[in-house]
Amino acid sequence: MRRLPLALMAAAIVVAAGAGALAQTRVRTETVRPPLAAETAPSRKQQAATAPNASAPEIITDLSRLPAPVALMRERILAAAQSGRLDRLVAVMRANDLMPIFSLNDDKDPIAYWKANYPDSEGVEILATVIDILDAGFVHVDAGTPQEIFLWPYFARMPLKELTPEQKVELFKIVTGADYRDMLDFGAYNFYRLGIGADGTWHFFVTGD
């Protein structure tokens, strides 16, 4: 216990000796912060599950407005779905640098996941869902940012209570009336959505909130 005061006295002497030098040279300090994008950029799973914006973006039905890489990926996905073979759709998924998100859980095998969710059709029903979704209108969101995405169907960013009668008919090509009522209670579209980046990367085909 007697050594502690001596140590403190020694430290005080060192600090006092350096005080003059510090007083002569003022060092400007600066707080280093990470780039804003690194702080706020959502993960791919967060992006896939994003709730509708307060103000809905423009609904696009003109496919000529798609960038060439996005249009090409859409056609590849459609062709695989129309083949009726789950493995062909998975082959398109695996052609990406990153596997598109197909589940918000930790599922590893898309075919096993789809078969588990649609056992009566051995998963093939999901291919019809892909086609119905890509035949719907889409929205272009977060343009000019790293999160830029072309998103199908546009209902994923629409307030469901504001749908016109014509839009409700389009929605019922994808979901049932019972699904629609559940979504109204939930407050948002929560069925399958599909996102392709501006560079043609297929990012997700996922259901959930």
Secondary structure, DSSP 8 states (H G I E B T S, - for coil): --HHHHHHHHHHHHHHHHHHHHHHS----------HHHHH---HHHHHT----SS----B--GGGS-HHHHHHHHHHHHHHHTT-HHHHHHHHHTSSS--B--SS----HHHHHHHH-GGGTTTHHHHHHHHHHHS-BEEESTTSTT-EEEESGGGGS-GGG--HHHHHHHTTTS-HHHHHHHHHHTS--S-EEEEETTS-EEEEE---
